[in-house]
Structures are given as C-alpha cells and as structure tokens.
C-alpha cells in the first residue's frame, strides 16, 4: 500500500521539480487528505509509516521511472 501512496502523490503532483524527502511526502499526503475527505486509505498508511520506509519506496519509485525511461537500443 505504501508504493500505491507514493504513486498517488506523484500523480497528484506531476510537476514536482525535486525529489521529495519523506517528510515532504507526508506533508503532501496531509494536504491531499485535507482537500478530500474521501482520499484513499493508502495516504493514511503513509502518514503512519516511518521515514525510512517512505524513503525506500521513493527510491523504488525513482528506480522504476528510470527503467521505464531508458531507451531500448536500436540495431541498424
């Protein structure tokens, strides 16, 4: 669920110009929860997670993004 929350944060804020720290992610999650009382439960889980667990998921998110953005070599 924590990975889903991180994905949700990045979808809600697609123009983040920096790699957020875990405390930034918690602030963004709190903001989203305050704007929408029907926000997904994964944001609540994120709020209760340790900074270390959030940091691990942020790193995994960026690793997935880097793999997704890599070009496939063309053979000519």
Rosetta blueprint (number, residue, H / E / L):
1 X L
2 X H
3 X H
4 X H
5 X H
6 X H
7 X H
8 X H
9 X H
10 X H
11 X H
12 X H
13 X L
14 X L
15 X L
16 X L
17 X L
18 X L
19 X L
20 X L
21 X L
22 X H
23 X H
24 X H
25 X H
26 X H
27 X H
28 X H
29 X H
30 X H
31 X H
32 X H
33 X H
34 X H
35 X H
36 X L
37 X L
38 X L
39 X L
40 X L
41 X H
42 X H
43 X H
44 X H
45 X H
46 X H
47 X H
48 X L
49 X L
50 X L
51 X H
52 X H
53 X H
54 X H
55 X H
56 X H
57 X H
58 X H
59 X H
60 X H
61 X H
62 X H
63 X H
64 X H
65 X H
66 X H
67 X H
68 X H
69 X H
70 X L
71 X L
72 X L
73 X L
74 X L
75 X L
76 X L
